[in-house]
């Protein structure tokens, strides 16, 4: 995901009262050391909902970061 997209999503979610943060250097599964920006929030559906509402068409890979999606990342 582009950093600009991640920042826009976090701003949009913040305006909706949903806590989220930008993760600038995420290396997801199969990225072999490459990094990308992502958005971390409690529920991935909030992030993808915000992307649709804000008109952001960017990558939508999701990782639960080793947990049960208490902190999911969309990248």
C-alpha positions in Angstrom: 0.0 0.0 0.0 1.2 3.5 -0.7 2.1 5.6 2.3 -0.2 8.3 1.1 -3.1 5.9 1.0 -2.4 4.6 4.5 -2.3 8.1 5.9 -5.6 9.0 4.2 -7.2 5.9 5.6 -6.0 6.7 9.1 -7.3 10.2 8.8 -10.7 9.0 7.5 -11.0 6.4 10.4 -10.0 9.1 12.9 -12.8 11.3 11.7 -15.2 8.4 12.3 -13.9 7.9 15.8 -12.0 4.7 15.0 -8.4 4.4 16.3 -5.9 3.3 13.6 -2.3 4.0 12.9 0.1 3.9 9.9 2.7 1.1 9.9 5.3 2.4 7.5 7.7 -0.5 7.1 5.6 -3.7 7.1 7.0 -6.8 5.6 4.2 -9.2 5.0 4.1 -12.9 4.1 5.9 -13.7 0.9 7.4 -10.2 0.6 10.9 -11.6 1.2 12.3 -8.5 3.0 10.5 -5.9 1.0 8.4 -3.4 3.0 5.3 -1.5 2.4 3.0 0.8 4.3 -0.1 -0.5 6.0 -2.9 0.5 8.4 -3.2 -1.2 11.8 -6.6 -1.2 13.5 -8.6 -3.6 15.7 -10.8 -4.9 12.9 -9.7 -5.3 9.2 -13.3 -4.7 8.0 -13.2 -1.1 9.4 -10.1 -0.4 7.3 -11.5 -1.9 4.1 -14.8 -0.1 4.7 -12.9 3.2 5.1 -11.0 2.5 1.8 -14.3 2.1 0.0 -15.9 5.2 1.5 -12.8 7.3 0.9 -12.4 6.1 -2.7 -9.0 4.5 -2.1 -8.3 1.6 -4.4 -5.1 0.2 -3.2 -3.8 -3.2 -2.0 -6.0 -5.1 0.5 -3.9 -7.9 1.9 -4.7 -8.6 5.5 -2.5 -10.1 8.3 -3.5 -10.8 11.8 0.1 -10.1 12.9 0.3 -13.4 14.8 -2.8 -12.8 16.9 -6.5 -13.2 16.7 -7.0 -9.9 14.8 -7.0 -7.7 17.9 -4.5 -5.7 15.9 -4.9 -6.5 12.2 -3.0 -4.8 9.4 -4.2 -4.1 5.9 -1.4 -3.5 3.5 
